[in-house]
Amino acid sequence: MTKVVYEVKNENQLRKVIEKLEDAKLDYKSWTEQPENILTAIATKPYRREDVGDAFKKCQLFRWESQNFITNKTHQNFIYFI
């Protein structure tokens, strides 16, 4: 099994991915940052790439750039595709 981490630009894009997952009737888990109530991440259960590909079509693969990641003060939104 391969684990893939995608990055989205903002919370709105993350919500669009959730809508596509719900339309396709795919299971996922979402995390909301408290007390700010900000959606920060989602994870899917294991699916074949062809089953979830449409939902993640506009997402980019997350690339770890430690300097930029640590100094970036904005919230990072992630999608964990397992």
N, C-alpha and C positions, 0 to 999 in steps of 0.2 A: 504494500500500500504506500502511496506517495502522498505527502502532505504539502500543500501549496498555500502560501500566504499572499494575499492580494492587498493592495492599498487603494483607498479611495480618497478623493480630494476633500470631501466634506460630509457632514451628516446627511444632507439631502440625497447625495449619491448613494449612501449606504441604505437609506430608506427605499430608494428605487430598486436596489438589489433585493431587498426584503419583499417588495411587492411582486417582483418577478418570481421569487422562490415560492411565494404563496399562490400565485397564479398557476404555477407548475405543480402545486401540491407536494413540495419538497420540504422535509423537516429541517429545522435550524434552531439554534439557540442564540439569543441576543443578550448583550451586556450593556447596562446603562450605568453611567457614572453618577454616583450620588454624593452630595446633595444637589449637584448642578442639573441632574436629570438629562444628561447628554448621552445619546446612543454612541457607543465607542467601538463595538465589535460584534460580529456574528460568527457562528461556526455551523457548518453543516454536518450531517452524519455522512458516513462514507457512501459516495455515489460514483458512478462511472462519469467520466469527463463529458461524454456526449449527452448525459442526462441533465447536467447543470451548466453546460457551456453557454447557453443563451443568457442566463442570469448574470454571468460574470464577463460577458463580452466586452464591456467598456471599462473593466478594471485593469489596473496595471499590477504586474508582479512586484512585491515588496522587495526592495534591495536595501540591505543594511549598510548605511553610511554613518558610522558611529558619530562622527563630528556633527553632521547635520541633524541627526536624530536627537542627540543630547541637547544641542543648543536651540532647537526649535521649540518655542514656547507655546505653540498652538496645539490643540488636541490632535492626535493622530487617530485615524479611523482605519481599522483593519478588518479583513474578512479572512477567516481561517477555513479553508476548504480542505477537509480531511477525507 
